[in-house]
């Protein structure tokens, strides 16, 4: 976990000045700025997509990281068109928001009664291999009703409903695995403030889910 946080911090330090430069050009009306910003943060966005997909069991079952990344990148590009951000951290926060919204939309898509996820379960055939040596898959009707898919969707929707300060802390702890000291440094506040926001965010999510969070 510590190595991952350090790698993220090093990447942010390396790309931050470039993002800041293109943000200034974007504010000045440069039509190429959005594409440049997206290209600079694409590696981080793809990493975030991979990490956040792990928290969406319903989506992870049917969608690939690259597809989630591409759709979230399109969302980010559109949103940058009508927003004037001022610092690199706000760009990454916006990217995380667009990723979460994309994953929520995909979760809802796969939650419908006519969706493939609702009517089939994909399993590996024991001992079965295709011509390339990969495990053969077969599709069973009626995925297990014990899967807490709806509760997971509700959980992420509850996170989305948090106010910006608590949502940002929740996101950094839950989705990115940052420690509280790292979060405090990134947000420019005390670790006590981070602890308070994290506690209040958890309590708000728990209330939204009527004390029945997914396991």
N, C-alpha and C positions, 0 to 999 in steps of 0.2 A: 504494500500500500504506500509506504513512504517513498519507494523508488518511483512509483507511478506519479505521485504528487510532484516530486522533484522534476520529473520529465515534463509534466504539464507546465510547471513554472518556467523551466528553461525554454520551452517552445513559446510561451507567452512573451518572455523577455526578448526572444529573437524576432518575433513577428509584430510585437506591439508598435514599434516605431513606424514600420511600413503601413500598418493599418491606420495609425494616427495621420500619416501623410495623406493617404487616400481619402480619409474622412474629411480632411480639409479641402481636398479637390472636389469631393462630392458636394460639400456645402457651397463651393464656388460654381457648381453647375457642370462639372466635367462629366460627360456622358459615359466615359469609360470607367469611372470610379467604382461603380457597383460591381462590375465584373472583376476588377482588380482585387477588391476587398474579398470577394467570394473565393477567388483563387488562392489568396494568401491564407485564409482560414479553413480551406477545404480539408486539409489533413486533420485538423482538430475536430472539425465537424463530423468527419467519418469516424473518428475515434469515439466521439460522443454518441453517435448513432449506434455503434456496436455495444457500448456500455449500457445505454438506456434501453436498447432492445431486450436486454436480459431481464429487465423488470416488467416486461409485457409478455407473459407466457402465451396468451392467445395469439398475439401478432408474431412472436418468434417462431411459432409452429408453422406459419404459412408464408412469412415474408423474409427476404434476405436483407442483410445490412446495406448492401449497395442500393437496393430499391428505396429503402427508408432514407438513406443519405441523399439520393438524387431528388426525391420529392421535397425533403426538408430544405435542400439547397435552393430549389425553385421558390419555395415559400420565402426564404430569407432574401432572395434577390428581389422579389416583388415588394416585400415589406420595406427594404432599404430605399425603395423608390419614393416612398412618401414619409420617411422618417429622417430626422437630422440628428444623428448620434454624435457624441462629442469625445468619446474615449474608447480605446480598444476593448476594455472589459465589457462595455455596454453592448458591443457587437457580439461577443461570446454569450452574454446573457440572452440576447435576442435569438441567437442561433439555438440555444438550449430550449427556449420557449417554442420556437417553430418546430423543433424536433419532437417535443412533448405533444404539441398539437397534432402533428402528423401521426404519431403513434396512437393518440387517442382516437383520431378519425379511423385509423386502420382497425383498432380494437372494436369500435362500434360497427364497422363494416363486417367484421367476422363474428359479431354477436347476434346478428339477425337470425330469425327462425329459418330462413331459406339459404343462409350462408353455408359454404362448404364446411366450415369449421363446426357448425352446429349439427351437421348430419353425418359427418365422417370422422374417423380416427385413423391416422396413418401410423402403421406399425412396421417394424422390421420382421420379415419372415425368418424364423429361427433357422440358421444354417444356410439360408438362401443367398446366393451371390449372382450378379449379372455377369455378362461377358467381360466387363472391365474389372471384375473383382469386387465391386461395391455391393453392399448389402441390398437385397431386393426388398421393395416395399409393397405392402398391400393395403387396401383401404377397407376398414370395417365400418359398418353403419353405426350411427348413434354413439358419439363420443360420451365418455363417462359423465354422468350427471354430478359426480362428486368433484369435478374440476371446478375450482373457485374462479372461473373466468369472469363472471359478471362482477364479482367483488373486486377483482383486480382493476377492471375498468373504472369502477366507482372510486377506488382508491386513488388512481391517477387523476380522475376528475376532481376529487377533493383537494389534491395538491394544487391543481390548476386554479382552484377557487381562492387560495390563500392570498392575502395582501402581498404586494411586491417584496417587502423586506423579509417577511417570513418565508415566502415562496423561494426566494433566492437562497436563503440559508438551508432550507429543506432540500432544495435541488443539489446544493454542493455537498451536503452530508449523504443523502440517500442515493442519488444517481451517480455522483462523481467520487464518493468515498473520501472526501477531504476531511482532515482533522480540524478541530475547532481553532487551533492556533493559526493554521494556514488560512482558514476562512476569515478570521479576524484581520489578518494582514491584508488580504485581498479587498476586504470591505472597508478597511480603515476604521475599525471599531475595536472595542475590547473583547476579550474572550468571554467575559461575563455577559456582554450584550449578545454574543453569538449563542451562548448557552440558553439565555432567556428566550430568544427568538426560536431556537430549536425546540425548546420545551413547549412554547405556546403554539408552534406550528403542529407538533405532534398531537397536542390536545385538540386543536381545531379539526384536524383530519379525523381523529377518533370520534369526535362529536358528530361530524358529517356522516360517518359510517355507522352511527348508533352503536359504538363500542363493538363492532364486528368486523375488524380489519382482516384482509386475506393473510394466510399463513405462508 
